[in-house]
Structure formats: C-alpha cells, structure tokens
Amino acid sequence: MRALRFPNTLPLLAVLGSVTALGLGTSFAKQLFPLVGSLGTTALRVGFSALLMLAVWRPWRWALSRSDARALLLYGVALGCMNLLFYLSLQTIAFGVAVAIEFSGPLAVAMLSSRKPVDFLWLALAMVGLGLLLPLGQSVGSLDLQGVMFALGAAVCWGAYIVFGKRVGHLHAGHSVALGLSVAAITVVPFGLWHAGSALWQPHILLFGLCVAAVSSALPISLEMVALKRLPQGAFGIMTSMEPAMAALLGLLVLDEHLSAMQWLAIVCIMLAAAGSAITASPRAAHTVPQDVVM
C-alpha cells in the first residue's frame, strides 16, 4: 500500500541527491579558478569524470555500430562544450544566475517535446521561477555581458546534448555516458592544458580535481540511473528544474553569493514545479541516458 501511495518517492530523492551533489561539486570546483582558471577547472572535472566512468563501466565490453558512434561523437562534443562554456560563465556571474540562464536550453527542449496539458502547468511554474531567479530590471545592468553570453552558449549546448542523448538512449546508460564523457574530455582537456600549463599537474590540484569529478559526476549519474528507471522522461526533465534553485542555495552557503527576496521566491516556484511533476508523473518509465552531467 505504501508503495502505491508514494510511487515516486525514491526517484524524487534520487534526483534531489543528484542535483545536490552536482551543485556541491561545482561550488567546490569554482574554488580552483584562482589556481588553474576556468579552463583548467573544466579539464580536471571532465577529464577525471571520464576516467572514473571508464573504470566503472568499461564500455569497450559492448559493441558499437557506426551510426551509434557518430551519435556519441555529437553527444560528447555537446557535453564538452556545455561544460566549457558554463565554467567560463562562472568567472563573472553568480552560480545560481548562470544555471538559471543555462537552464533555458533543456526548458526549450521540454516545451517542444511536451504532450500532456498538465506538463505545461509545471513547466510554466518552473519558467516563472527561473525568470524571477534572474536579476531583472535595474539589476540586469550588473550582469557581465560576456558571462551571460557564455551561459547562453552553454544553454544551447545543453539542449543539443539532450537531443543527441536521445539518439543513444537505446544504449546502456553506463556505455553512453562513459564514451560521451571520453569524447567530452578529448574536446576540453587541450584547452585546460593550454591555459593552466604545469599548474594543472600539481598533486594537490589533481587530488582536488578528482574529488570534484567524483562528487559532480560519478555520484549524480548513479542516482540519476535510479530515477530514470522509474520516471517518464518528461517528468524527469521538469524535476531537474531544481538545479537552479539548488545552485542558488549552494552559492549562498558555499560561495557566499547572496540572493534577493525575489530570487528566493523563485526557489519556491521551482521546487513546486518539481514536486508537481513528481505527483502527476505517468507510471511509464523512459529508458535514456542521464542528462544531469553539467555544472
């Protein structure tokens, strides 16, 4: 009886744990900026994430068709560029604001793929929250234009990443994520090596980068696999609207980035949208790859 009344409790907790770990990893990663810059931080995060996923899933055990290889190439490049542009945006704009801007990418994909009328209610509530989370009106002038453009570029890449991810959704999630992250690493690590140079090879920097990768990749991906087995794709996508709210909260707690009252109201809107999507989720589960390997 309890399982019937609360069928989405486990996936909801899994998504909550995933976005929390993802936000914590990024909050810690931002502290590497003074040492190796945003490009070096991206190289460490994505590079170690790829190595961890390769070690865990050993994707060479599965056969790969030529069409799947092409799709994984696009998927991985989109993932790498998404991370690169996102970390570049964090140089000049707050964590919560960067995630809110970036989230316009998956929101656009969700709007285009939505089929149930009630989904538009939760999506609209999430969009209201995201709009409030952005510093509008008088505050918009304080946003660094370059940082905003980097975040918008990350949003486009996130949307492309989701679209390409659907093309490899028939593959085992560990297979596609491990190979996708490997392509992403090949895409971004040269930029980090070029920018940070020998600073990237210091033992304490490498250890910190490994910890960031474990918290922001291995743990969230594992939790998302739990959620994806039990939630339909649309509900999962809307539930990840918790990410901007979690980023804003962790930005305050870890990075001392304070929010206005309007932005705190945005957190409530986004959390309500996530809870509503979990309540009205269809029992049919979608099999796809984890989408939450940004930040």
N, C-alpha and C positions, 0 to 999 in steps of 0.2 A: 504493500500500500504506500509506504513511504517513497519507494522508487517511482511510483506512478504520480505522486503529488509533486515530487521535485526532480523531474527527469533531467533538467538542465543544470542542476547544482554543480556537479563535477566539472563539466566543460566551462561553466562560468568561473569557477575557482581557478581552473587551469589557465584561462585567458587572463584573469586578473594577475595570477602569478607570473605569467609570461610578460605582460606589459610592465609589471613592476621590475622584474629582472632586467628587461631591456632598458628601462629608464635609468636604473641604477648603474648599469654598465656604461651608458653614455655619460651620465653625470661624472663618473669616475674618469672616463676617457678624456673629458674636457680638461681635466687637471693635467693632462700630458701636453696640452697645447704650448705652454711656455718652454717645454723641453725639446719637443720634436715637431711642433706645428700641427696644423690640422691634417696636412697631407701625410706626415709621418704617423699620426694617430690612426688615420684611416688604414694605412698599410699594416700596422700592427693588429688592429681589430679584425680586418678582413682576412689577412694572411693567417693569423693564428686560428681564426674561426674555421677556415678551410682545412687546415691541418687537423684540427680536432674532429671535424666531421668526416674527413677521410679515414682517420684512425678508428672512429666508432663504426662507420657504415661500410667501409671497404667496397666502394662502388664498382670496382673492377670485377666483382663477382657476377654482375649482371650484364647481359648482352645489351648492346645499344645500336639501334638502327640509324641509318644515315639521316633520316628526317628528324628523329629524336635528337641526334647530335646537333643539328642545325638549330633546333628549338632551344636546346640547352645553352648553346652559344649565345643566342639573343637574350635568353633569360639571365645568364651570368653577367653579360656586359651591362644590361639594365641594372642589375643588382649592384655591380661595382660602381657605376656612375652615380646611382642613387646615394650610396654611402659617401662617395667622394664629395658630391655637391652638398649633401646635408652637413657634413663636418665643416666644410668651407663656410656655410651659413652661420654656424655656431661661433665663428670668430667674432662676429659683430652684432648678432641679435640673440635674445634670450632663448633658452632651450624650449620652453613652452610655446613661445611665439613661432619658433622655427618648425616645430612639429605641427602646430596648427595650420601654418601655411602649406607645409608639405602634404598634409592630410587631404588637401583638395584633390589630389590625384586619385587615391582609392575611393573617395566620395563620388567623384565623377564616374568612375567605373561602376560603383554600386548603383548609381542612379540609372545608368544606361542598361544595366542587367536586371533591374528590379521588375518583378511580375505581380506581387501581391500588393493590394492597396494599402494595407496596414504598414508595409515596409516604408512607404513614403512618409508616414507619420513619424516613425522613429528616425528616418533619415533627415527629415525637416528639423526635428528637435536637435539632432546632432549638429546640423548645419548652423542652427541658431547659436548653439553653444560655441561652435568654432568661430563664428562671427564675433561673438562677444569676447572670446579669448584673444582675438587680435586687437592690438591697440589702434582703435579707430579715431576719427575726428581730430582733435587737437594733438593727440599723441602720435599720430601717424608720421608726423614730420621727424620724430625722434628715431624712427627706424632707419637703419642704414640701407640704402637702396641696393647696394651690391649684395648684402646679406639676404635681402628679400628675393633678389633675382636668383641667387644660388638655391634658396629654399623652393622657389617656384620650379626651377630646373629639376630639383630632387622630386617634386610632386609629379612632374611629367614622367620621370624615370620610374617612380613607384607605380604609376598607372600602367606603364609599359611592362614592368616586371610582373604585375598581376595578370595581364593579358597573355604574356609569354608563358607564365607559370601554368595557366590553364592548358596550354598545349602539351605540357609534360605531366599533366595531372594523372594520367593513367600509369605513370611510373611509380615505384615505391618512393615515398617521401624522402627517406634517407638517401636513396640513389640520386634523386634530382637535386636535393639541397647540397649534398656533398660535391657533386660535379658543378653545380651552379656557383657555389662559393669558390671553387677552384678557378673557374673562369673569371669570377669577380676579382680574385686575388691577383691573377695574371694581369688584369686590367689596371688595378690601382697601386699595387706594390711598387712598380717602377717610379711612379710619381713620389711616393714616400721616400724611396731611396735617393732620388734626385734632390729632394728638398732637405731631408734631415741628415743625409750622409752618415758619417761614423757614429753620430749620436744615437742612431737607431739600434746600434749593436751593443750598447752598454747593458750589462747583465740585469741591473735593476729596472731598466726600461723594458727589456724583453720580458721579465717576470711580470711587471705590471700589465703589459700588453696581453700576455697570456691569460691573466686573471680577468681582464676586461672582456676578452673573447669568450671565456667560459661563461661568464655571467650574462653577457649580452647576446650569445648565440646558442651554445650547447643547451643551456637550461631552458630558454624560451622556446626553442624549436621542439624540445622534448615535450614540454607542456602543451604546445600547440597541436602536436600529433594526437594527444589525448582528446583535445577539444574537437579537432576535425573529424574524428571518428563518430562524434555524437551530435554534431550540429550541422544544419544545412549551410551551404556556402554563403548565402545572403545574410543569414543571422550572424555567422562568424565575422563577416566583413563589417557589419554595423557594430558588433560588440567591440571590435578593435578601435572604435572611436573613443575608447577610454584612454588611448595613448596620449593625446594632447593634454588631457586632464592629469594623468599620472606624470607626464613630463613637467607640467607646471608645478605640481606638488613637490616633486623631487628637485626641481630647480630652486624652489624656496628652501627646502630642508638641507640640500647638499651644497648648492651653489650660491645660496643667499640671494636669489633672484625673486624680488617681491612682486606680488600681483595686486591689481586694483580690485575694488569691490565688484565691478562689472565682470572682471575675469574670473573671480571666484564663483559668480553666478553661472558663468559658462561651464564650470566644472560640474555643477548640479545638473544642468541641461544634458551634458554629455553622458553622465552617469545614468540619468533617467532613460536616455535613448538606449544605452547598452542593456539596462535591466529590462526595458520593454521588449527589445528584440529577443532576449532570452525567454521571456514569458510566452511570446507568441510564435516561437520558432517551430517550424514543421519538424515532426519526428524523423523525417528522411534525412540521412546524413550524406554529406558530399565528400568524395574522396579527391583530395587535391593536395598540393604541396603547401607547407607552412608559408604564410605570407608576411610574417612578422620578423624579418631579419634585417630591419633597418634600425636606425638610431645607434 
